[in-house]
Amino acid sequence: MKIGIVGGTGDIGEGMAMRLSPQFDVIVGSREKEKAEATCEFGIEALKKRGQKCSLTGVSNQAAVDSADIVILAIPFKHLLGTLETLHGFEGKIVISPVNPMEKRDFFTFVPPQEGSAALLLKKLLPPTAKICTAFNSIAANRWKLLDEELDYSVPVCSDDAEAKQQVIGIVNRISKLHAFDAGPLAASYLVESLTPLLLNIARYNKMKDVGIQFH
Amino acid sequence: MKIGIVGGTGDIGEGMAMRLSPQFDVIVGSREKEKAEATCEFGIEALKKRGQKCSLTGVSNQAAVDSADIVILAIPFKHLLGTLETLHGFEGKIVISPVNPMEKRDFFTFVPPQEGSAALLLKKLLPPTAKICTAFNSIAANRWKLLDEELDYSVPVCSDDAEAKQQVIGIVNRISKLHAFDAGPLAASYLVESLTPLLLNIARYNKMKDVGIQFH
């Protein structure tokens, strides 16, 4: 299974690529292909040191969409619209959104678009055959990158496509100690996206770093 | 320290009273004093069986407010306004809101009042000297009641009053294995209140019971 990461050289995307690549063929996309190639070189080296085989290929964002079965949009909310305007070819693909519309004001605040969530905005922007799934929203960039530490978090997953949701749940459960939970239809994504500003507030006010979540 | 529970015979209030009473003087309030007395009798018996001393007194909701230093509003959101209209005397008291404005539609949905959260609605309804704190929002009624099981959850606490917040954090940390976290000012409460519909969705779609949360 080929997983393409749009924004794969960004803060979240880079760690995500390294965590996914021992299990899946990962296509790292970037606005600049050279940057994606450099990220992959770095990732392959880092994983090799740890005795892990991997499959990492650096390409443009568009090529990442084109060659993948599953596309992860690892981009900040403020760049979502602009990035999608430059891309096409999402028809029939599973598109994973870890995007959280939020802002740092007096405290971290959930600032959804008028559709109600990044996921529902995506539903409007992408072709109707794209199978949008919300996942990976609340895992800090640093945690993705600390390859020697397990990711011991719960990951809520939303989608209106039952089959796509099960596939994404399967992917989540193969990464480190992540544990996926079905969090309902795509319209329930705002409850998942608004977890992230809460966790950032918890980190800030309790002098913690990279706070994550477990359901139990 | 005297803790009064408005709605202390309700689903959440009853278990809360039993969990708090070995540590604090708990004043259980109810619309009907007799019901509060019966709940206390039951609670005292249940704790006695477990070799735990306790202090539980059943009174009216108004008497619970009057005699307590700290008041917990253990009432569903839909009864919040109606209940507060019948009560007075919150001046200078710490008022804890575990209230979550939500509805069961296709899935559990966060339905805040126009103020943005139950906590900010309370700020409007209560006298300005009341020190409102958001806490205990995401612990299921059943978990409160299962006295033989530890409550091993994280509890986000919001308030604009730093001293009151620290006092509430102290109270939370004395109950079972609860772990309080400062979640910011009162205006950030909507992020805490909207956790509960998320957890109810997680429970529903994964066939789980009484899902709680841990930050780490």
Interface residues (C-beta under 8 A of the other chain):
Chain A: D106 F107 T109 F110 D152 P156 F181 D182 A183 G184 P185 A187 A188 Y190 L191 V192 S194 L195 P197 L198 L199 N201 I202 R204 Y205 N206 M208 V211 G212 I213 Q214 F215 H216
Chain B: D106 F107 F108 T109 F110 D152 P156 F181 D182 A183 G184 P185 A187 A188 Y190 L191 V192 S194 L195 P197 L198 L199 N201 I202 R204 Y205 N206 M208 V211 G212 I213 Q214 F215 H216
